[in-house]
Amino acid sequence: MVKIAAVGTGSIFQRMHLPSYPSVEGAELVALVDVSDQSLKATKKLMLQLYEDRAKELETVDPDRAELLRAAASSIKTYSSLEAALGAEQIDLLDVCTPPKYHEQVVDAIKRGVGVMVEKPMAYSYIEAKRIWDAVKENHGFYQHNEQEIFDPFYYTSRKVVQGGGVGEPLLVSVSFAHYGPENRKWFWDWTVSGGGALVDMATHSITVGWFLAGFEKRIAQVRTVAPHGISQRMSDRLIDGRFRSFEVEDDAHLELRLEGEKGDWVTLLAEGSWSGRDSIPFMVQGTAGVIKGEPENRKLEVVDAFGYEREVAVPKWNSFEMELSNAVSCVNDGTRSISDEDIGLQTTVAMGAAYLSELKGRVAVTPEEFRDFAETFDSGEELVKALIKGVKRGDNS
């Protein structure tokens, strides 16, 4: 069994990760870590309920598994710091769901030989992400960049069509992740904690999913923000945490990435991430011999060939968070790397930073090397983020 400590027991863990654990074979959740005693108590109570519900379902078909679930729920330990948990428990893997500002704390765990999976984004800024990446490389550690959308059956099936040659050679990928904002979570709007706005929360999905579809073997060569909105603030204030507040981060982001292959080929990726609703095509892959289009929310996927003939592709149904956790557990057990590893996490972070820099410079194309050179002139992640969000367009300037 892979012994796991959850670090950060807020909304994403309680709603998405925790309900998945009872169905993940080989995973044993042994500790909950959070600075909030209230959150720990609520999460422990929820865990007891979820594990008992699953145990009842398994009583007749797998009584041993049902007993294991009940034992795990009743013996779960809680800690107010990761250091305390690492000192008291034998832990194989961390499941990190804290706000981005606190992701860097995994560096010490990596140095101790503990594997980590970190909820996107990889870190608060490129500076902290690079420290995590360095620790993984130097200690030959396990890292999974938790981008659950690549485990979603819609995007997984779409990738199968692409890799199977269903539309010929892919030329253009368009991916949009959008809603109308996390008004109920104040820290999302505070750049000193979040590291940014809709770009780091939503467009990070679009970047990694689009790259996954085009092929992770391609490299991100250029990034630029695009009209009409680029990286902008579409609303002047929001009803955040109970009252109208102004904010400094973006609530909309539109960018273009050039993904290059080893033979001089490339794929253009159009990525949208928004807290102001969707402006772009939800999903499309344009190839030399056809188009994949669909509605991710409705699990509807179609392929249109060069002659206009359409065929619907069946999309299976499973829980992407459960599959994401299962992937990490399996990799730790087998001693293998995750498909979404530290390289994917760092390069996605670089792409987001390059997008901010593109907006700051007037929507010019920015290479990863140019962004790294810019980032390395700053002594701290907070200084870097502060400089980058100065480029966010506001009001009529967007």
C-alpha positions as CSV (number, residue, x, y, z in Angstrom):
1,M,0.0,0.0,0.0
2,V,1.2,3.5,-0.8
3,K,0.9,5.6,2.3
4,I,-0.4,9.1,1.5
5,A,-0.6,12.4,3.4
6,A,-3.0,15.0,2.2
7,V,-1.6,18.5,2.5
8,G,-4.3,21.2,2.4
9,T,-7.8,19.9,3.2
10,G,-9.8,22.7,1.7
11,S,-12.4,22.7,-1.1
12,I,-10.5,20.9,-3.9
13,F,-9.5,18.1,-1.6
14,Q,-12.9,17.7,0.1
15,R,-14.9,17.9,-3.1
16,M,-12.6,16.1,-5.6
17,H,-9.7,14.1,-4.1
18,L,-11.2,12.7,-0.9
19,P,-14.3,11.1,-2.5
20,S,-12.0,9.4,-5.0
21,Y,-9.7,7.7,-2.5
22,P,-12.0,4.8,-1.4
23,S,-12.0,3.6,-5.0
24,V,-8.2,3.9,-5.6
25,E,-6.6,0.4,-5.1
26,G,-3.3,0.4,-3.4
27,A,-3.8,3.9,-1.8
28,E,-3.9,4.3,2.0
29,L,-4.6,7.8,3.3
30,V,-2.8,8.0,6.6
31,A,-2.6,11.7,7.4
32,L,-4.4,15.0,6.9
33,V,-2.4,18.2,7.1
34,D,-3.8,21.7,7.4
35,V,-3.2,24.9,9.4
36,S,-6.9,25.1,10.0
37,D,-8.2,22.9,12.8
38,Q,-11.7,23.5,11.6
39,S,-10.9,22.2,8.1
40,L,-9.2,19.1,9.6
41,K,-12.2,18.3,11.8
42,A,-14.6,18.8,8.8
43,T,-12.4,16.7,6.5
44,K,-12.0,13.9,9.1
45,K,-15.8,13.8,9.6
46,L,-16.3,13.7,5.8
47,M,-13.8,10.9,5.4
48,L,-15.5,8.7,7.9
49,Q,-18.8,9.2,6.1
50,L,-17.4,8.6,2.6
51,Y,-15.3,5.5,3.6
52,E,-18.3,4.0,5.5
53,D,-20.6,4.5,2.5
54,R,-18.1,2.8,0.2
55,A,-17.5,0.0,2.8
56,K,-21.2,-0.8,2.8
57,E,-21.2,-1.1,-1.0
58,L,-18.3,-3.6,-0.7
59,E,-19.5,-5.7,2.2
60,T,-20.9,-8.5,0.1
61,V,-18.5,-8.4,-2.9
62,D,-15.2,-7.5,-1.2
63,P,-15.4,-7.7,2.6
64,D,-11.7,-7.5,3.1
65,R,-11.6,-4.2,1.2
66,A,-14.5,-2.9,3.2
67,E,-12.7,-3.7,6.4
68,L,-9.5,-1.9,5.2
69,L,-11.5,1.2,4.4
70,R,-13.1,1.3,7.8
71,A,-9.8,0.8,9.5
72,A,-8.2,3.5,7.5
73,A,-10.9,6.0,8.3
74,S,-10.9,5.3,12.0
75,S,-7.1,5.6,12.3
76,I,-6.5,8.7,10.2
77,K,-4.1,11.2,11.9
78,T,-4.3,15.0,11.7
79,Y,-1.4,17.5,11.8
80,S,-1.1,21.3,11.7
81,S,2.2,21.2,9.7
82,L,3.8,19.0,7.1
83,E,7.0,18.9,9.2
84,A,5.1,17.3,12.0
85,A,3.4,14.7,9.7
86,L,6.8,13.8,8.1
87,G,8.3,13.3,11.6
88,A,5.5,11.1,12.9
89,E,4.4,9.0,9.9
90,Q,5.9,6.8,7.3
91,I,4.7,8.5,4.2
92,D,5.4,7.5,0.6
93,L,3.4,10.2,-1.3
94,L,2.1,13.7,-0.6
95,D,-1.2,14.9,-2.2
96,V,-0.8,18.7,-2.1
97,C,-3.9,20.8,-2.5
98,T,-2.9,24.0,-0.8
99,P,-3.0,27.4,-2.5
100,P,0.0,27.9,-4.8
101,K,1.9,30.1,-2.3
102,Y,2.5,27.0,-0.1
103,H,3.5,24.5,-2.8
104,E,7.2,25.0,-2.3
105,Q,7.1,23.3,1.1
106,V,7.3,20.0,-0.7
107,V,11.0,20.6,-1.4
108,D,12.0,19.3,2.1
109,A,9.8,16.2,1.6
110,I,11.4,15.5,-1.8
111,K,14.9,15.6,-0.2
112,R,13.7,13.1,2.4
113,G,12.7,10.7,-0.4
114,V,8.9,11.3,-0.3
115,G,7.1,11.4,-3.6
116,V,4.8,14.3,-4.3
117,M,1.8,15.1,-6.5
118,V,0.9,18.8,-6.6
119,E,-2.4,20.3,-7.7
120,K,-1.9,22.7,-10.6
121,P,-0.2,25.2,-10.9
122,M,3.1,23.7,-10.0
123,A,4.0,26.6,-7.7
124,Y,3.4,30.3,-6.9
125,S,5.8,31.4,-9.6
126,Y,8.6,30.1,-11.9
127,I,11.1,30.8,-9.1
128,E,9.5,28.3,-6.7
129,A,8.6,25.9,-9.4
130,K,12.3,25.7,-10.5
131,R,13.3,24.9,-6.9
132,I,10.8,22.1,-6.8
133,W,12.1,20.8,-10.2
134,D,15.7,21.0,-9.0
135,A,14.9,19.0,-5.9
136,V,13.2,16.3,-7.9
137,K,16.1,16.0,-10.4
138,E,18.8,16.2,-7.7
139,N,17.1,13.6,-5.5
140,H,15.7,11.3,-8.3
141,G,12.3,11.9,-6.7
142,F,8.8,11.2,-7.9
143,Y,6.7,14.2,-8.9
144,Q,3.2,14.3,-10.6
145,H,1.8,17.5,-11.9
146,N,-1.8,17.0,-11.0
147,E,-3.6,18.2,-14.2
148,Q,-6.7,16.0,-13.9
149,E,-8.1,17.0,-17.3
150,I,-5.5,14.8,-19.2
151,F,-7.1,11.9,-17.3
152,D,-10.6,13.0,-18.3
153,P,-12.2,10.5,-20.7
154,F,-13.2,13.2,-23.2
155,Y,-9.6,14.5,-23.7
156,Y,-8.1,11.0,-23.4
157,T,-10.4,9.7,-26.2
158,S,-9.6,12.8,-28.3
159,R,-5.9,12.1,-28.0
160,K,-6.5,8.5,-29.1
161,V,-8.2,9.8,-32.3
162,V,-5.2,12.2,-32.9
163,Q,-2.6,9.5,-32.3
164,G,-4.5,7.1,-34.4
165,G,-4.3,9.4,-37.4
166,G,-8.0,10.2,-37.4
167,V,-7.5,13.7,-38.7
168,G,-4.1,13.3,-40.3
169,E,-1.3,15.5,-38.9
170,P,-2.6,18.0,-36.3
171,L,-2.1,21.6,-37.2
172,L,-4.3,23.6,-34.8
173,V,-5.6,22.8,-31.3
174,S,-8.1,25.1,-29.5
175,V,-9.0,24.5,-25.9
176,S,-11.0,26.7,-23.6
177,F,-11.7,26.3,-19.8
178,A,-14.0,29.0,-18.5
179,H,-16.6,29.8,-15.9
180,Y,-17.8,33.0,-14.2
181,G,-15.4,33.1,-11.3
182,P,-14.5,31.7,-7.9
183,E,-16.2,34.6,-6.0
184,N,-16.6,32.4,-2.9
185,R,-12.8,31.9,-2.4
186,K,-11.1,35.1,-1.6
187,W,-7.5,33.9,-2.0
188,F,-8.0,33.2,-5.7
189,W,-8.2,37.0,-6.2
190,D,-5.1,37.7,-4.0
191,W,-2.0,37.5,-6.2
192,T,0.3,37.3,-3.2
193,V,-1.3,33.9,-2.5
194,S,-2.5,32.7,-5.9
195,G,0.3,33.9,-8.1
196,G,-2.2,35.2,-10.7
197,G,-5.8,35.0,-11.8
198,A,-7.7,33.2,-14.5
199,L,-4.5,32.4,-16.4
200,V,-3.0,30.3,-13.6
201,D,-6.3,28.8,-12.5
202,M,-8.0,28.1,-15.8
203,A,-5.7,28.6,-18.8
204,T,-3.2,26.2,-17.1
205,H,-5.7,23.5,-18.0
206,S,-5.9,24.7,-21.6
207,I,-2.2,24.8,-22.0
208,T,-1.5,21.3,-20.6
209,V,-4.4,19.7,-22.3
210,G,-3.7,21.2,-25.6
211,W,0.0,20.2,-25.3
212,F,-1.2,16.6,-24.3
213,L,-3.3,16.4,-27.5
214,A,-0.5,17.7,-29.8
215,G,2.0,15.5,-28.0
216,F,4.2,16.1,-25.0
217,E,7.2,15.2,-27.2
218,K,6.8,18.7,-28.8
219,R,8.4,21.6,-27.1
220,I,6.8,24.9,-26.3
221,A,8.7,27.3,-28.5
222,Q,6.8,30.6,-28.3
223,V,3.9,32.1,-26.4
224,R,2.0,35.3,-27.1
225,T,-1.3,36.8,-25.9
226,V,-3.9,37.5,-28.6
227,A,-6.7,40.0,-29.3
228,P,-9.3,41.0,-28.5
229,H,-8.8,40.5,-24.8
230,G,-5.3,39.1,-24.2
231,I,-4.7,39.0,-20.5
232,S,-7.2,41.4,-19.1
233,Q,-9.6,42.4,-16.4
234,R,-13.1,42.4,-17.9
235,M,-14.9,43.6,-14.7
236,S,-13.9,46.4,-12.4
237,D,-15.1,44.7,-9.2
238,R,-16.6,41.5,-8.1
239,L,-18.8,40.3,-5.2
240,I,-15.9,38.5,-3.4
241,D,-16.3,37.0,0.0
242,G,-19.5,38.8,0.8
243,R,-19.0,42.3,-0.6
244,F,-18.0,44.1,-3.8
245,R,-14.2,44.4,-4.1
246,S,-11.7,45.6,-6.6
247,F,-8.9,43.2,-7.6
248,E,-5.6,43.2,-9.4
249,V,-5.5,39.9,-11.2
250,E,-6.9,39.0,-14.6
251,D,-10.3,37.4,-15.0
252,D,-9.7,36.5,-18.7
253,A,-6.7,35.2,-20.7
254,H,-6.3,34.3,-24.3
255,L,-3.0,33.1,-25.7
256,E,-1.4,31.3,-28.6
257,L,1.5,28.8,-28.3
258,R,3.7,27.4,-30.9
259,L,4.5,23.7,-30.2
260,E,7.5,22.5,-32.2
261,G,8.6,19.0,-33.2
262,E,12.0,17.7,-33.9
263,K,11.5,17.7,-37.7
264,G,10.6,21.4,-37.9
265,D,6.9,20.6,-37.7
266,W,4.7,22.6,-35.4
267,V,1.2,22.8,-33.9
268,T,-0.5,26.0,-33.0
269,L,-2.4,25.9,-29.7
270,L,-5.1,28.5,-28.9
271,A,-5.7,28.5,-25.1
272,E,-8.4,30.4,-23.2
273,G,-8.8,30.5,-19.4
274,S,-11.5,32.7,-18.1
275,W,-13.5,33.8,-15.1
276,S,-15.7,35.9,-17.4
277,G,-17.3,33.2,-19.4
278,R,-16.2,31.6,-22.7
279,D,-15.3,33.6,-25.7
280,S,-13.5,30.9,-27.7
281,I,-14.3,27.6,-29.3
282,P,-14.7,25.1,-26.5
283,F,-12.6,22.4,-28.2
284,M,-11.2,21.6,-31.6
285,V,-8.4,19.8,-33.3
286,Q,-7.8,20.8,-36.9
287,G,-5.7,18.3,-38.9
288,T,-4.6,17.8,-42.5
289,A,-7.4,15.3,-43.1
290,G,-10.2,16.4,-40.8
291,V,-11.4,18.0,-37.6
292,I,-12.2,16.8,-34.1
293,K,-14.8,18.9,-32.4
294,G,-17.0,18.4,-29.4
295,E,-18.6,19.5,-26.2
296,P,-16.5,18.4,-23.2
297,E,-19.2,19.1,-20.7
298,N,-21.6,16.8,-22.5
299,R,-19.1,14.2,-23.5
300,K,-20.0,14.7,-27.1
301,L,-17.1,14.1,-29.6
302,E,-17.3,14.2,-33.4
303,V,-14.8,13.7,-36.2
304,V,-15.4,15.4,-39.5
305,D,-13.3,14.2,-42.4
306,A,-12.1,16.2,-45.4
307,F,-15.2,15.4,-47.4
308,G,-17.6,16.7,-44.7
309,Y,-18.7,13.3,-43.4
310,E,-19.3,13.2,-39.6
311,R,-19.0,10.4,-37.2
312,E,-19.6,10.4,-33.5
313,V,-17.0,8.9,-31.2
314,A,-18.1,7.1,-28.0
315,V,-16.6,8.7,-24.9
316,P,-16.4,6.3,-21.9
317,K,-17.3,7.5,-18.4
318,W,-15.0,7.5,-15.4
319,N,-13.8,9.9,-12.7
320,S,-10.8,11.9,-13.8
321,F,-9.6,12.7,-10.2
322,E,-9.8,9.0,-9.3
323,M,-7.8,8.1,-12.4
324,E,-5.2,10.9,-11.6
325,L,-4.7,9.5,-8.1
326,S,-4.6,5.9,-9.4
327,N,-1.9,6.9,-11.9
328,A,0.3,8.4,-9.2
329,V,-0.1,5.4,-6.9
330,S,0.7,3.0,-9.7
331,C,3.8,4.9,-10.7
332,V,5.1,5.0,-7.1
333,N,4.5,1.3,-6.7
334,D,6.3,0.5,-10.0
335,G,9.1,3.1,-9.6
336,T,8.2,4.8,-12.9
337,R,7.6,8.4,-13.9
338,S,4.2,10.0,-14.4
339,I,3.2,11.1,-17.9
340,S,2.6,14.5,-16.2
341,D,5.9,14.9,-14.4
342,E,8.0,17.7,-13.2
343,D,9.1,18.6,-16.7
344,I,5.4,19.1,-17.7
345,G,4.8,21.1,-14.6
346,L,7.8,23.4,-15.0
347,Q,7.2,24.0,-18.8
348,T,3.5,24.8,-18.2
349,T,4.7,27.3,-15.6
350,V,7.2,28.8,-18.0
351,A,4.4,29.1,-20.7
352,M,2.2,31.0,-18.3
353,G,5.0,33.3,-17.3
354,A,5.8,33.9,-20.9
355,A,2.1,34.8,-21.5
356,Y,2.2,37.5,-18.8
357,L,5.4,38.8,-20.2
358,S,3.9,38.9,-23.7
359,E,1.0,41.0,-22.4
360,L,3.4,43.3,-20.5
361,K,5.5,43.9,-23.7
362,G,2.5,44.6,-26.0
363,R,1.5,41.1,-27.0
364,V,4.7,40.2,-28.7
365,A,5.9,36.6,-29.0
366,V,8.0,35.5,-26.1
367,T,10.3,32.4,-26.0
368,P,10.8,30.3,-22.9
369,E,14.4,31.4,-22.8
370,E,13.4,35.0,-22.9
371,F,11.0,34.5,-20.0
372,R,13.6,32.6,-17.9
373,D,16.1,35.4,-18.5
374,F,13.5,37.9,-17.3
375,A,12.4,35.9,-14.3
376,E,16.0,35.3,-13.1
377,T,16.5,39.1,-12.6
378,F,14.2,38.9,-9.6
379,D,15.2,37.8,-6.1
380,S,11.8,36.4,-5.1
381,G,8.6,34.9,-6.6
382,E,6.5,37.7,-5.2
383,E,8.6,40.4,-6.9
384,L,8.3,38.4,-10.2
385,V,4.6,38.0,-10.0
386,K,4.1,41.7,-9.0
387,A,6.1,42.7,-12.1
388,L,4.2,40.4,-14.4
389,I,0.6,41.4,-13.4
390,K,1.4,45.0,-14.1
391,G,0.8,44.0,-17.7
392,V,-2.8,43.0,-17.1
393,K,-5.1,45.2,-19.2
394,R,-8.0,46.9,-17.4
395,G,-11.2,48.4,-18.5
396,D,-11.1,50.0,-22.0
397,N,-7.4,49.1,-22.4
398,S,-8.2,45.4,-22.8
